[in-house]
Amino acid sequence: MPISLPLIELRRVAHRYARHATPVLADVNLCVQPGECVAVIGRSGCGKSTLLQIMAGLLQPTRGDIRFADRFDDCKPIRRTLMFQRPLLFPWLDAAGNVALALHFDGRKQEARDRAEALLAQVGLAGRGRAHVRELSGGQQQRVALARSLAVDPDVLLLDEPFSALDPVTRGDLRRELRNMRRKFEFALMVVTHDVDDALDLATRVVVMAADRGRVVAEFDIPREIDGEGRARLRARLLDALEPEPYPFALGA
């Protein structure tokens, strides 16, 4: 459905946790447009997850402005869902029950089970709706979490290091499935990661955060079509941008 632009916009957002003198975010300007995938990369502790929680509405920034677009059909803010690094499934429910729970909260109980089974099929778990959490591998549990995140038809899907606990093969499979689902369901994607390959495989734009200052230091547009040589050059540029800044003094001086 038509939505005003951009979907999410941050203006000079800063955040400081209580009892911490140094802010974890400082003057961050960022927006997410319809249909795009923005990857935020940076080292541990740079403020990536804090930024995502602010965009999800779980944290209020200590300074700055964050704006969400309205949906034209009901004038309510856009739908955002957040998928964490761990699946966070309910162990007393089966796979379909975990997905259907999101629809229960959304007021769609009648269609919940059928839609849950359909979404599980979309993420490669056809016929596993009655499987309990303990019967699923780590990759399968993450697929259930992805299906649950998509159940309420989000306008923006927010991902916090979603593949970091998975083996390389499963990681690659899920990246491909997520790309396909984004094209099919036409949602925007915002993912934070420390993995450059996650960013290159998923993103249309990559935002690099400083290692210890909570600010954006670089942005890169990712071409729709890129060959192996071009990918290698872009990967090298991203890794260079991730390097910590040199000391302002000479060692041993």
N, C-alpha and C positions, 0 to 999 in steps of 0.2 A: 504494500500500500504506500501511497506517497507520504514522505516524511520530510519536514523542513531540514535544512542543512546548517551546519554539520550535525551528526548524531550526538556527539559529545565534544565539548570544547572546554579546555582548561586555560585559564589566563593567570599567569604569574602565581601559580599555586605553590605554596610552601607548607611544610609540616614539620613540627617538632614534637616528639613525645615528651611526656612529663618526666622530669628529673634528668633530661638530656639537654646539655647546653647547645650541642651542634644540631642543626636541623637535618632531617633525613631527606627532605626535598627543598629546593631553593629555586624560586622563580621559574617553574616549569610551564611552558606554553606548548600545548599539544591539542590536536583535534583528530577525530575519527569520522571519516566521510562514509556515506552509504556504499556498501559493496566492497570496501577495501579491507585489507588485512595489514594492521600495523604491528610490527614486532618491536618490543623494547628489549634491548640487550644491555648487559652490564655485569660487572662482577658482583659477588655476594656482598650484601650490605650497602649497595648503591641506592636503594630506595625503590626498586622495581615493584616489589609486592605491595608496598605502601601506596604507590601510585595506582596500582590496580584496585586496591580496596577503596580508595577515594572514588575512582570511576564507577565502582559497583555500588557506592552509597553506604558502605560499611564504616567509613571514616569521614569526618568533616575536616577539611584542611584548616590549619591555624591561620592561614592568610591566602588571599587570592579568590578567584571566582571559578566555579564550575557550572556549566550549563548543559542541560539535556534537551534535545529536540522533543516536540510533541507529535504524537500520532494524530493525523488529520481526522480519523474516524471517531475518536472519543476524546480528543484533546488531553489525553493522559500522557505522561512521559514515556519515552521509548522503553521497551522491555529489555532488561539486561540480565544475563545469567552468568554466574561465576563458577568455573570449574577449577578445583584445587589440584595441587600436585598429587595428593593421595585421593583415591576414589571416594572415601567417606560414605560407603554404602551401609545400609541397615542390615545387620546379619540375620535378623529374624524374618526378613522378607526375601522372596525369590527375586530373580533378575527383573522380571516384568513388574513385580510389585514395587521395586525401587524406582523404576521409571514412572509408573503410574502415580506414585505419590505426588510428584510435581503437578500432575493434572488434577489431583484431588484438591490441592491448595489453590489451583487456578479455577475451581468451580466446574470442572468438566469430568465428573465422576462416571457418567454414563459411557463415555467413549474411552475411558482411561485404559482399560486392559487391552482392547484391540489396538489402540494407537501405540501403546507400549510395545506390543509384539511387533508391530510394523517398524517402529524405530530400531528395535533390536536387530531386525533383519537388515536394516539400512547400514548398521555398523558391523555387520558380519557375524551376528549371533542368532541367525534364524533357527528356531526350534529350541532355543535355550532359555525361554522365558520362565520355565518352572525350576531352573537350576538355582540352588542356593549359593550365597556368596562364597562359602567355604569350598564349593565345588569348582569355582572359577579361578583361572590363573590371574596373575597380576595384570596382564594385557587385556584379558576379557573383562575384568572388573573395571578397568579404565574405559573400555568400550561402553559398559553399562552407564558409567558416570557421564560419558559424552551423550548417550541417548537421553538420559534424564535432563541434561542441560538444554537439549534441543526440543524437549517435549512441549514447552510453553511458547514455541515459535518466537525466539528472541530476535530483536533487531540487532543486538550486539552480543556476541559471545566473548566473554573475558576468560582467558586461560592463564593460570599461574603455574609455570614450569610443569606442564601436563605430561611430559614424556620422560622426565629425568630419571625415574625409577625403573624404566623399561629397558629390555635388551635391545641392541641395535636393529635387529630384524623387525621386532614388534613396533619399535619406534618409527621405522620407515613406513610400515604398513599403515599405522594410525595417521601419519602425516598425509599419506595419499588419500585415505578415506576422508579425512577432514577437508582436504582441498575439494574433493568431489562433492561433499555435502554442502560446502559453502557455495559452490556454483549452483547446486540444485535448489537450495532453500533461500539463497540470496541474502544471507545475514552478513553483517560486518564482523570482523574478528580482531580482537586485541589480545596479543599473547606476550607475556614476559618470559624471558629465558636467558640463560647464560650460554646457550649453545648456538653458535653461528650457523650451523647447518639447519637447525630448526627454523631460524629466521629466513635463510635463503630459500628453503623449500616451501614456506607458507606465505611469506610477506609480499605485499606490493610496495611497502615502505618500511625501512628499518630505522629506528631511533636508538642512538647510542647514549648511555648515561655515564657520567664520570664515575670513576672508581670509588671516590670517597666524598663527593661534594653534593650529591643529590640533584644534579642539574644535567640538562641535555647538552651534549658537546658536539653532536653530528647527526645528520639525517641523510639517508641514501634511498633513492627510488630504485626499485628492483624491476628490471625489464620483464615483460610477460614471457618472452622467449629469450633464452640465454644459453650459449653453447658452453662446452667444458672449459675452454680457455677464458671466456668472459666471466664465468662463475669463479674460477680460480683467482682472477684479478680482483673481483669484488670481495671475495672471501678474505684476501690479503688486506684490502683496505679496511674491512670491518675489524679484523684482528689488530691492525695498527691503531685504529680509533679506540679500541678497548684497552690498549696498553696504558698503565698509569703514567701520569705526567712526570717528567724528570725532576729531580730535586733542584730547588732554586739555588743550591750552593754546591761547590765542588767537594766531593768526598775527600777527607783528609786535610781540608783547608783549615 
